[in-house]
């Protein structure tokens, strides 16, 4: 590991740019001190809510997801994903910065839960304040593209990718007990062979008041990308039924969940 970057590294500060203010930089330094992350290399992506910055660990590259200070419209749009979640019962948001920290913690918790359930997601390494550290998905320093950026005809095996998306959607709901809440080809990476689910800040636990609304929307969005090879209504119905199963759940040699001894798609 190289020398830790500090707030005095003004030239480097400019490279990483305006996503990094003194508050955020102190969080990155804290993660370095904890050994969660090493050298910070520079930005590799940007979204509406966060800047993605490439960094190193002893075991490879990682991504720092740095959540921006939020505008009022973000605050309003995100409350529905927090209110009703039993993990945040009684939580009082004191200001916008507090909401960003809560959102970062929420995404780390959801990502960790999905990872433990066997959903194909970037491995979470840690978080502090508004900075989330997770596995980098890509080749060398080049991030994997979003599924939305890849045309169906450019997929090596469309059926394989479709089935992997469905398998991971089911594991999210049945095993992790989560609904992603914002699943679409814009929140799925494609590494040239397999899909990876990302952006877990909106995910809610089952039992959330809008659980079924969000699940139905996730199903419809991902199936639309593949041209609806199965009925969205039927897949949604099967997922809900399998989520209510109280018996044992196994996994077969191809990675399908066996609920009551049966696959989701048979």
ZATORMI-753171 format. One record per residue: residue in one letter; x, y, z of N, C-alpha, C in turn. Coordinates in nm, 2 decimals, m for minus. Each point is the difference from the previous one (the first is absolute). Layout:
BEGIN
   type     n_c1     n_c2     n_c3    ca_c1    ca_c2    ca_c3     c_c1     c_c2     c_c3
      a        X        Y        Z        X        Y        Z        X        Y        Z
...
This chain:
BEGIN
   type     n_c1     n_c2     n_c3    ca_c1    ca_c2    ca_c3     c_c1     c_c2     c_c3
      x     0.09    m0.12     0.00    m0.09     0.12     0.00     0.09     0.12     0.00
      x    m0.04     0.10    m0.08     0.08     0.12    m0.01    m0.04     0.10     0.11
      x     0.06     0.12     0.00    m0.03     0.10     0.10    m0.15     0.04    m0.01
      x    m0.06     0.01     0.12    m0.14     0.04     0.01    m0.01     0.14    m0.06
      x    m0.11     0.02    m0.08    m0.03     0.14    m0.04    m0.07     0.07     0.11
      x     0.03     0.13     0.01    m0.06     0.08     0.10    m0.06     0.12    m0.06
      x    m0.07     0.08     0.08    m0.07     0.12    m0.05     0.10     0.11    m0.05
      x     0.13    m0.02     0.02     0.09     0.10    m0.04     0.05    m0.03    m0.14
      x    m0.04    m0.12    m0.05     0.05    m0.03    m0.14    m0.09     0.07    m0.10
      x     0.02     0.13    m0.02    m0.09     0.08    m0.08     0.00    m0.04    m0.14
      x     0.11    m0.03    m0.06     0.01    m0.04    m0.14    m0.08    m0.13    m0.02
      x     0.02    m0.09     0.09    m0.07    m0.13    m0.02    m0.15     0.02     0.02
      x    m0.03     0.09     0.09    m0.14     0.04     0.03    m0.07     0.04    m0.12
      x     0.07     0.08    m0.09    m0.07     0.04    m0.13    m0.02    m0.11    m0.09
      x     0.09    m0.10     0.00    m0.02    m0.12    m0.09    m0.13    m0.07     0.03
      x    m0.02    m0.02     0.13    m0.12    m0.08     0.04    m0.13     0.09    m0.01
      x     0.02     0.13     0.00    m0.10     0.11    m0.03    m0.10     0.03     0.11
      x    m0.11     0.07    m0.04    m0.08     0.06     0.10    m0.09    m0.10     0.08
      x     0.01    m0.13    m0.03    m0.08    m0.10     0.09     0.08    m0.01     0.13
      x     0.12     0.04     0.01     0.08    m0.01     0.12     0.02     0.13     0.07
      x    m0.08     0.02     0.10     0.02     0.12     0.08     0.08    m0.04     0.13
      x     0.02     0.09     0.09     0.08    m0.03     0.12    m0.07    m0.11     0.08
      x    m0.13     0.01     0.01    m0.07    m0.10     0.08     0.01    m0.14    m0.06
      x    m0.01    m0.01    m0.13     0.01    m0.13    m0.07     0.15    m0.05     0.01
      x     0.09     0.09    m0.02     0.14    m0.04     0.00     0.04    m0.06     0.13
      x    m0.05     0.06     0.11     0.03    m0.05     0.13    m0.05    m0.14     0.02
      x    m0.12    m0.03    m0.06    m0.06    m0.13     0.00     0.09    m0.10    m0.07
      x     0.06     0.04    m0.12     0.08    m0.09    m0.07     0.13    m0.03     0.07
      x     0.06     0.10     0.07     0.12    m0.02     0.08    m0.03    m0.09     0.11
      x    m0.12     0.01     0.06    m0.04    m0.10     0.11     0.00    m0.14    m0.05
      x    m0.06    m0.02    m0.12     0.00    m0.13    m0.06     0.14    m0.06    m0.03
      x     0.09     0.09    m0.04     0.14    m0.04    m0.02     0.06    m0.04     0.13
      x    m0.02     0.08     0.10     0.06    m0.03     0.13    m0.05    m0.14     0.06
      x    m0.13    m0.03    m0.04    m0.05    m0.13     0.04     0.04    m0.12    m0.09
      x     0.07     0.03    m0.10     0.05    m0.10    m0.10    m0.11    m0.05    m0.09
      x    m0.11     0.07    m0.01    m0.11    m0.04    m0.09     0.04     0.04    m0.15
      x     0.08     0.10    m0.01     0.04     0.05    m0.14     0.14     0.05     0.01
      x     0.07    m0.01    m0.12     0.14     0.06     0.00     0.00     0.12    m0.09
      x     0.08     0.00    m0.10     0.02     0.12    m0.08    m0.13     0.03    m0.08
      x    m0.04     0.13    m0.01    m0.11     0.04    m0.08     0.05     0.04    m0.14
      x    m0.06    m0.05    m0.11     0.06     0.02    m0.13    m0.07     0.10    m0.09
      x    m0.13     0.02     0.02    m0.07     0.10    m0.08    m0.14    m0.05    m0.04
      x    m0.08     0.09    m0.06    m0.14    m0.03    m0.03    m0.01    m0.09    m0.12
      x    m0.10    m0.09     0.01    m0.03    m0.09    m0.11    m0.15     0.00    m0.04
      x    m0.08     0.08     0.07    m0.14     0.01    m0.04    m0.07     0.10     0.09
      x    m0.12     0.04    m0.05    m0.08     0.10     0.07    m0.15    m0.03    m0.03
      x    m0.08     0.02     0.11    m0.14    m0.02    m0.02    m0.07     0.12     0.07
      x    m0.13    m0.01     0.01    m0.08     0.11     0.05     0.02     0.02     0.15
      x     0.04    m0.11     0.07     0.01     0.00     0.15     0.14    m0.01     0.05
      x     0.09    m0.05    m0.09     0.14    m0.03     0.06     0.10     0.01    m0.11
      x     0.12     0.02     0.04     0.12    m0.01    m0.08     0.07    m0.13     0.03
      x     0.05    m0.07    m0.11     0.07    m0.13     0.02     0.15     0.02    m0.02
      x     0.08    m0.03     0.10     0.14     0.02     0.00     0.08    m0.13     0.02
      x     0.09    m0.02    m0.09     0.08    m0.12     0.00     0.11     0.01     0.11
      x     0.02    m0.11     0.07     0.10     0.00     0.11     0.06    m0.14     0.00
      x     0.10    m0.02     0.08     0.07    m0.13     0.01    m0.01    m0.06     0.14
      x     0.00    m0.13     0.01     0.02    m0.07     0.12     0.12    m0.10    m0.02
      x     0.04    m0.07     0.10     0.10    m0.10    m0.02    m0.04    m0.11    m0.09
      x    m0.13    m0.03     0.00    m0.06    m0.11    m0.08    m0.06     0.05    m0.14
      x     0.02     0.12    m0.04    m0.05     0.04    m0.13    m0.06     0.14     0.01
      x    m0.07     0.03    m0.11    m0.07     0.13    m0.01    m0.13     0.00     0.07
      x    m0.04     0.12     0.05    m0.13     0.02     0.06    m0.06     0.13    m0.05
      x    m0.12     0.02     0.02    m0.07     0.13    m0.04    m0.05     0.07     0.13
      x     0.03     0.12     0.01    m0.06     0.09     0.10    m0.12     0.06    m0.06
      x    m0.12    m0.02     0.06    m0.12     0.06    m0.04    m0.02     0.12     0.09
      x     0.02     0.12    m0.05     0.00     0.12     0.08    m0.14     0.07    m0.02
      x    m0.08     0.00     0.10    m0.13     0.06    m0.02     0.00     0.15     0.02
      x    m0.06     0.07    m0.09     0.00     0.14    m0.01    m0.08     0.06     0.12
      x     0.03     0.12     0.04    m0.10     0.08     0.08    m0.13     0.01    m0.08
      x    m0.11    m0.02     0.06    m0.12    m0.02    m0.08    m0.09     0.12    m0.01
      x    m0.06     0.02    m0.12    m0.10     0.11    m0.01    m0.13    m0.04     0.06
      x    m0.09     0.09     0.01    m0.13    m0.03     0.07    m0.08    m0.11    m0.08
      x     0.01     0.00    m0.13    m0.08    m0.10    m0.08     0.05    m0.14     0.03
      x     0.13    m0.01     0.03     0.05    m0.13     0.04    m0.06    m0.05     0.13
      x     0.00     0.10     0.10    m0.06    m0.03     0.13    m0.14    m0.05    m0.01
      x    m0.08     0.07    m0.08    m0.14    m0.04    m0.01    m0.02    m0.14    m0.07
      x     0.08    m0.02    m0.10    m0.01    m0.12    m0.08     0.05    m0.13     0.08
      x     0.08     0.02     0.10     0.06    m0.11     0.07    m0.07    m0.04     0.13
      x    m0.09     0.09     0.05    m0.06    m0.03     0.12    m0.09    m0.13     0.00
      x    m0.06    m0.02    m0.12    m0.09    m0.12    m0.01     0.07    m0.13     0.01
      x     0.14     0.00    m0.03     0.07    m0.12     0.01     0.06    m0.02     0.15
      x    m0.01     0.11     0.08     0.04    m0.01     0.14    m0.11    m0.02     0.09
      x    m0.11     0.08    m0.02    m0.12    m0.01     0.09    m0.06    m0.14    m0.03
      x    m0.03    m0.07     0.10    m0.06    m0.13    m0.01     0.10    m0.11     0.01
      x     0.13     0.03    m0.01     0.10    m0.10     0.01     0.02    m0.02     0.15
      x    m0.02    m0.13     0.06     0.02    m0.02     0.14     0.14     0.03     0.05
      x     0.10     0.00    m0.08     0.13     0.03     0.04     0.02     0.15     0.04
      x    m0.09     0.08    m0.05     0.01     0.15     0.03    m0.12     0.05     0.07
      x    m0.07    m0.09     0.07    m0.11     0.04     0.08     0.04     0.10     0.11
      x    m0.07     0.11     0.01     0.04     0.10     0.10     0.11     0.10    m0.04
      x     0.06    m0.02    m0.12     0.11     0.08    m0.04    m0.06     0.14    m0.04
      x     0.07     0.10     0.05    m0.03     0.14    m0.03     0.12     0.06    m0.08
      x    m0.03     0.04    m0.12     0.10     0.06    m0.09     0.02     0.15     0.05
      x     0.12     0.03     0.04     0.02     0.14     0.06     0.03     0.10    m0.11
      x     0.07    m0.04    m0.11     0.03     0.09    m0.11     0.04    m0.08    m0.12
      x     0.03     0.06    m0.11     0.03    m0.06    m0.13     0.13    m0.09     0.01
      x     0.10     0.05     0.07     0.12    m0.08     0.02    m0.03    m0.13     0.08
      x    m0.08     0.01     0.10    m0.04    m0.12     0.07    m0.07    m0.10    m0.09
      x    m0.08     0.05    m0.09    m0.07    m0.09    m0.09     0.10    m0.07    m0.09
      x     0.10     0.07    m0.05     0.10    m0.06    m0.08     0.07    m0.11     0.07
      x     0.03     0.02     0.13     0.07    m0.10     0.08    m0.09    m0.12     0.02
      x    m0.13     0.02     0.03    m0.09    m0.11     0.01    m0.02    m0.08    m0.13
      x     0.00     0.07    m0.11    m0.01    m0.06    m0.13     0.12    m0.09    m0.03
      x     0.12     0.05     0.03     0.12    m0.08    m0.01     0.00    m0.12     0.08
      x    m0.04     0.01     0.13    m0.01    m0.11     0.09    m0.10    m0.10    m0.05
      x    m0.11     0.05    m0.05    m0.11    m0.09    m0.05     0.05    m0.08    m0.12
      x     0.07     0.07    m0.09     0.05    m0.07    m0.12     0.10    m0.11     0.04
      x     0.09     0.03     0.10     0.09    m0.10     0.04    m0.07    m0.12     0.07
      x    m0.10     0.03     0.08    m0.07    m0.11     0.06    m0.07    m0.09    m0.10
      x    m0.07     0.07    m0.10    m0.07    m0.08    m0.10     0.10    m0.08    m0.08
      x     0.11     0.06    m0.04     0.10    m0.07    m0.08     0.06    m0.12     0.07
      x     0.03     0.02     0.13     0.05    m0.11     0.09    m0.10    m0.11     0.01
      x    m0.12     0.03     0.02    m0.11    m0.10     0.01    m0.01    m0.08    m0.13
      x     0.00     0.07    m0.11    m0.01    m0.07    m0.13     0.12    m0.08    m0.03
      x     0.12     0.05     0.03     0.12    m0.08    m0.02     0.00    m0.13     0.08
      x    m0.04     0.01     0.13    m0.01    m0.12     0.08    m0.10    m0.10    m0.04
      x    m0.10     0.05    m0.08    m0.11    m0.09    m0.05     0.04    m0.06    m0.13
      x     0.12     0.03    m0.05     0.04    m0.06    m0.13    m0.04     0.07    m0.12
      x    m0.05     0.12     0.01    m0.04     0.08    m0.11     0.14     0.05    m0.06
      x     0.00     0.01    m0.14     0.13     0.04    m0.06     0.00     0.15     0.01
      x     0.07     0.05     0.10     0.02     0.15     0.02     0.15     0.02     0.03
      x     0.04     0.13    m0.02     0.14     0.03     0.05     0.02    m0.03     0.15
      x     0.11    m0.05     0.03     0.02    m0.03     0.14     0.02     0.13     0.08
      x    m0.08     0.02     0.11     0.01     0.12     0.08     0.12    m0.01     0.10
      x     0.08     0.10     0.01     0.12     0.00     0.09    m0.02     0.09     0.12
      x    m0.08     0.11    m0.01    m0.02     0.08     0.12    m0.05     0.14    m0.05
      x    m0.03     0.08     0.10    m0.05     0.14    m0.03     0.03     0.09     0.12
      x     0.00     0.12    m0.03     0.02     0.10     0.11    m0.06     0.13    m0.06
      x    m0.09     0.07     0.08    m0.07     0.12    m0.04    m0.07    m0.02    m0.13
      x     0.04     0.07    m0.10    m0.06    m0.01    m0.13     0.08    m0.07    m0.11
      x     0.09    m0.09     0.05     0.09    m0.08    m0.09    m0.02    m0.15     0.02
      x    m0.04    m0.07    m0.11    m0.02    m0.14     0.00     0.11    m0.06    m0.08
      x     0.06    m0.11     0.05     0.11    m0.07    m0.07    m0.04    m0.14    m0.04
      x     0.01    m0.03    m0.13    m0.04    m0.13    m0.05     0.09    m0.05    m0.11
      x    m0.02    m0.12    m0.03     0.08    m0.07    m0.11    m0.02     0.07    m0.13
      x     0.11     0.02    m0.07     0.00     0.06    m0.14    m0.03    m0.11    m0.10
      x    m0.11     0.02    m0.08    m0.03    m0.10    m0.11     0.04     0.06    m0.13
      x     0.10    m0.06    m0.06     0.06     0.04    m0.13     0.12    m0.07    m0.03
      x     0.07     0.05    m0.10     0.13    m0.06    m0.05     0.10     0.11     0.01
      x     0.12    m0.03     0.06     0.10     0.10     0.03    m0.06     0.11     0.07
      x     0.00     0.12    m0.05    m0.07     0.12     0.06    m0.12     0.04    m0.08
      x    m0.05    m0.09    m0.08    m0.12     0.04    m0.08    m0.12    m0.07     0.06
      x    m0.10     0.08     0.04    m0.12    m0.05     0.06    m0.08    m0.08    m0.10
      x    m0.07    m0.10     0.05    m0.09    m0.08    m0.08    m0.12     0.09    m0.04
      x    m0.05    m0.01    m0.12    m0.11     0.08    m0.05    m0.13    m0.04     0.07
      x    m0.09     0.10     0.00    m0.14    m0.03     0.04    m0.07    m0.09    m0.10
      x    m0.09    m0.09     0.05    m0.07    m0.08    m0.10    m0.08     0.08    m0.10
      x    m0.04     0.12     0.05    m0.07     0.09    m0.09     0.08     0.05    m0.12
      x     0.13     0.00     0.02     0.09     0.05    m0.10     0.04    m0.11    m0.10
      x    m0.04    m0.13     0.03     0.03    m0.11    m0.09    m0.13    m0.04    m0.07
      x     0.01    m0.01    m0.13    m0.12    m0.05    m0.08    m0.01    m0.15     0.02
      x    m0.13    m0.04    m0.01    m0.03    m0.15     0.01     0.09    m0.08    m0.10
      x     0.01     0.05    m0.12     0.07    m0.07    m0.10     0.15    m0.01     0.03
      x     0.05     0.09     0.09     0.14    m0.01     0.03     0.03    m0.09     0.12
      x    m0.10    m0.05     0.06     0.02    m0.10     0.11     0.04    m0.13    m0.06
      x     0.10    m0.06     0.06     0.05    m0.13    m0.05    m0.11    m0.11     0.02
      x    m0.07     0.01     0.10    m0.11    m0.10     0.03    m0.11     0.07     0.07
      x    m0.10     0.04    m0.08    m0.11     0.08     0.06    m0.08    m0.09     0.10
      x    m0.02    m0.12    m0.03    m0.08    m0.09     0.10     0.08    m0.01     0.13
      x     0.13    m0.02    m0.01     0.08    m0.01     0.13    m0.02     0.13     0.08
      x     0.02     0.11    m0.06    m0.01     0.13     0.07    m0.14     0.02     0.06
      x    m0.10    m0.03    m0.08    m0.14     0.01     0.05    m0.02    m0.09     0.12
      x     0.04    m0.13    m0.01    m0.02    m0.09     0.12     0.08     0.04     0.12
      x     0.12     0.06    m0.02     0.07     0.04     0.11    m0.06     0.12     0.07
      x    m0.06     0.09    m0.08    m0.07     0.11     0.06    m0.12    m0.05     0.08
      x    m0.08    m0.09    m0.05    m0.11    m0.06     0.07     0.04    m0.07     0.13
      x     0.11    m0.08    m0.01     0.05    m0.07     0.12     0.03     0.10     0.11
      x     0.07     0.11    m0.04     0.05     0.09     0.10    m0.12     0.09     0.06
      x    m0.10     0.02    m0.09    m0.12     0.07     0.05    m0.07    m0.09     0.10
      x    m0.01    m0.13    m0.02    m0.07    m0.08     0.09     0.08    m0.02     0.13
      x     0.13    m0.01    m0.01     0.09    m0.01     0.12    m0.02     0.13     0.09
      x    m0.01     0.11    m0.07    m0.01     0.13     0.07    m0.13     0.00     0.08
      x    m0.11    m0.05    m0.06    m0.13     0.00     0.07    m0.02    m0.11     0.10
      x     0.04    m0.12    m0.04    m0.03    m0.12     0.08     0.10    m0.02     0.11
      x     0.13     0.01    m0.03     0.11    m0.03     0.09     0.04     0.12     0.08
      x     0.03     0.11    m0.07     0.04     0.12     0.07    m0.12     0.07     0.07
      x    m0.12    m0.02    m0.04    m0.12     0.06     0.05     0.00     0.15    m0.03
      x     0.04     0.03    m0.12     0.01     0.14    m0.05    m0.07     0.02    m0.13
      x    m0.05     0.12    m0.03    m0.04     0.04    m0.13     0.10     0.11    m0.04
      x     0.06    m0.01    m0.12     0.10     0.09    m0.04    m0.06     0.14    m0.01
      x    m0.12     0.01    m0.06    m0.07     0.13     0.00     0.03     0.09    m0.11
      x     0.11    m0.02    m0.07     0.04     0.09    m0.11     0.08    m0.09    m0.11
      x    m0.05    m0.12    m0.01     0.07    m0.09    m0.09    m0.04     0.02    m0.15
      x     0.10     0.02    m0.08    m0.02     0.02    m0.14     0.14    m0.03    m0.07
      x     0.00     0.00    m0.14     0.13    m0.02    m0.06     0.10     0.11     0.03
      x    m0.05     0.11     0.06     0.09     0.11     0.04     0.07    m0.02     0.13
      x    m0.05    m0.10     0.07     0.06    m0.04     0.13     0.05    m0.14     0.00
      x     0.04    m0.05    m0.12     0.06    m0.13    m0.01     0.12     0.01    m0.09
      x     0.12    m0.04     0.05     0.12    m0.01    m0.07     0.01    m0.13    m0.08
      x     0.07     0.01    m0.11     0.02    m0.13    m0.08     0.15    m0.01    m0.02
      x     0.06    m0.11     0.05     0.15    m0.01     0.00     0.05    m0.08    m0.13
      x    m0.09    m0.02    m0.09     0.03    m0.07    m0.12    m0.05    m0.15     0.00
      x    m0.04    m0.04     0.12    m0.06    m0.13     0.02    m0.12     0.00     0.09
      x     0.01     0.07     0.11    m0.11     0.00     0.11    m0.04     0.14     0.04
      x    m0.13     0.01     0.04    m0.05     0.12     0.05     0.03     0.02     0.15
      x     0.02     0.13     0.04     0.02     0.03     0.14    m0.10     0.11     0.04
      x    m0.07    m0.02     0.11    m0.09     0.10     0.05     0.07     0.10     0.08
      x    m0.03     0.13    m0.02     0.07     0.11     0.07    m0.11     0.10     0.05
      x     0.05     0.10     0.06    m0.09     0.11     0.05    m0.11    m0.05     0.09
      x     0.04    m0.03     0.12    m0.10    m0.06     0.10    m0.06     0.09     0.10
      x     0.02     0.13    m0.02    m0.05     0.10     0.10    m0.15     0.00     0.01
      x    m0.07    m0.03    m0.11    m0.14     0.00     0.00    m0.07    m0.13     0.05
      x     0.08    m0.10     0.02    m0.05    m0.13     0.04    m0.07     0.01     0.14
      x    m0.11    m0.08     0.01    m0.08     0.00     0.13    m0.01    m0.15     0.04
      x    m0.02    m0.01     0.13    m0.03    m0.14     0.05    m0.14    m0.04    m0.03
      x    m0.02    m0.13    m0.01    m0.14    m0.05    m0.02    m0.08     0.04     0.13
      x    m0.12     0.04    m0.03    m0.08     0.05     0.11    m0.02     0.15    m0.01
      x     0.08     0.06    m0.09    m0.01     0.15    m0.02    m0.14     0.02    m0.07
      x    m0.06     0.11     0.04    m0.14     0.03    m0.06     0.00    m0.01    m0.15
      x     0.11     0.04    m0.07     0.00     0.00    m0.14     0.07    m0.12    m0.06
      x     0.02    m0.10     0.07     0.08    m0.12    m0.04    m0.05    m0.05    m0.14
      x    m0.13    m0.03    m0.01    m0.05    m0.06    m0.12     0.00     0.09    m0.12
      x    m0.02     0.13     0.03     0.00     0.10    m0.11     0.14     0.01    m0.06
      x     0.10     0.00     0.09     0.14     0.01    m0.05     0.04    m0.13    m0.07
      x    m0.04    m0.12     0.06     0.04    m0.12    m0.07    m0.06    m0.02    m0.13
      x    m0.13     0.04    m0.02    m0.06     0.00    m0.13     0.07     0.09    m0.10
      x     0.04     0.11     0.05     0.07     0.10    m0.09     0.14    m0.06    m0.04
      x     0.07    m0.06     0.09     0.13    m0.07    m0.03    m0.02    m0.10    m0.11
      x    m0.10    m0.09     0.02    m0.02    m0.11    m0.09    m0.03     0.06    m0.14
      x    m0.09     0.10    m0.01    m0.04     0.05    m0.13     0.12     0.07    m0.07
      x     0.08     0.07     0.07     0.11     0.07    m0.06     0.10    m0.10    m0.06
      x     0.04    m0.10     0.07     0.10    m0.09    m0.05    m0.05    m0.09    m0.11
      x    m0.13    m0.04     0.01    m0.05    m0.09    m0.10    m0.02     0.08    m0.13
      x    m0.03     0.13     0.01    m0.02     0.08    m0.12     0.13     0.01    m0.08
      x     0.11     0.01     0.07     0.13     0.00    m0.08     0.02    m0.12    m0.08
      x    m0.04    m0.12     0.05     0.02    m0.12    m0.07    m0.12    m0.04    m0.10
      x    m0.09     0.10    m0.01    m0.11    m0.03    m0.09    m0.11    m0.08     0.06
      x    m0.01     0.00     0.13    m0.11    m0.08     0.07    m0.01    m0.14    m0.04
      x     0.11    m0.08     0.01     0.00    m0.14    m0.03    m0.10    m0.08     0.08
      x    m0.03     0.05     0.12    m0.10    m0.06     0.08    m0.10     0.11     0.05
      x    m0.11    m0.04     0.04    m0.10     0.10     0.04     0.04     0.07     0.13
      x     0.01     0.14     0.00     0.04     0.07     0.13    m0.10    m0.03     0.11
      x    m0.13    m0.01    m0.03    m0.10    m0.03     0.10     0.02    m0.13     0.06
      x     0.03    m0.10    m0.08     0.02    m0.14     0.05     0.13    m0.01     0.08
      x     0.11     0.06    m0.05     0.12     0.00     0.08    m0.01     0.07     0.14
      x    m0.07     0.11     0.00    m0.03     0.07     0.12    m0.08    m0.09     0.10
      x    m0.10    m0.06    m0.05    m0.09    m0.09     0.08     0.09    m0.11     0.06
      x     0.08    m0.06    m0.08     0.08    m0.12     0.05     0.10     0.05     0.10
      x     0.06     0.12    m0.02     0.10     0.05     0.10    m0.07     0.02     0.14
      x    m0.12     0.06    m0.01    m0.07     0.03     0.13    m0.04    m0.14     0.07
      x    m0.04    m0.09    m0.08    m0.04    m0.13     0.06     0.12    m0.07     0.06
      x     0.12     0.01    m0.07     0.12    m0.07     0.05     0.05     0.08     0.12
      x    m0.02     0.13     0.00     0.05     0.08     0.12    m0.08    m0.04     0.12
      x    m0.12    m0.05    m0.01    m0.09    m0.03     0.11     0.03    m0.15     0.05
      x     0.08    m0.07    m0.07     0.04    m0.14     0.04     0.07     0.00     0.13
      x    m0.04    m0.09     0.09     0.05    m0.01     0.13     0.09    m0.13     0.02
      x     0.01    m0.07    m0.10     0.09    m0.12     0.00     0.14     0.03    m0.03
      x     0.08    m0.11    m0.02     0.14     0.01    m0.04     0.01     0.05    m0.14
      x     0.12     0.06    m0.03     0.03     0.05    m0.13     0.14    m0.06    m0.04
      x     0.01    m0.06    m0.11     0.13    m0.05    m0.05     0.04     0.07    m0.12
      x     0.13    m0.03    m0.04     0.05     0.06    m0.13     0.05    m0.12    m0.08
      x    m0.04    m0.01    m0.13     0.05    m0.11    m0.08     0.13     0.03    m0.07
      x     0.05    m0.09    m0.08     0.13     0.01    m0.06     0.02     0.12    m0.09
      x    m0.12     0.05    m0.05     0.01     0.11    m0.10    m0.03     0.14     0.07
      x    m0.01    m0.01     0.13    m0.03     0.13     0.08    m0.14     0.04     0.02
      x    m0.09    m0.08    m0.05    m0.15     0.03     0.02    m0.04    m0.04     0.14
      x    m0.08     0.08     0.06    m0.06    m0.03     0.13    m0.10    m0.11    m0.02
      x    m0.01    m0.10     0.09    m0.10    m0.10     0.01    m0.09     0.02     0.11
      x    m0.11     0.05    m0.02    m0.10     0.03     0.10    m0.11    m0.10    m0.01
      x    m0.02    m0.08     0.10    m0.09    m0.12    m0.01     0.05    m0.09    m0.11
      x     0.13    m0.01    m0.02     0.06    m0.09    m0.10    m0.01     0.04    m0.14
      x    m0.05     0.13    m0.03    m0.02     0.04    m0.13     0.07     0.13    m0.03
      x     0.04     0.02    m0.13     0.06     0.13    m0.04    m0.11     0.10    m0.03
      x     0.05     0.13     0.00    m0.10     0.10    m0.03    m0.05    m0.01    m0.14
      x     0.08    m0.03    m0.10    m0.04    m0.02    m0.14     0.02    m0.14    m0.04
      x    m0.11    m0.07    m0.02     0.01    m0.14    m0.04    m0.10    m0.02    m0.12
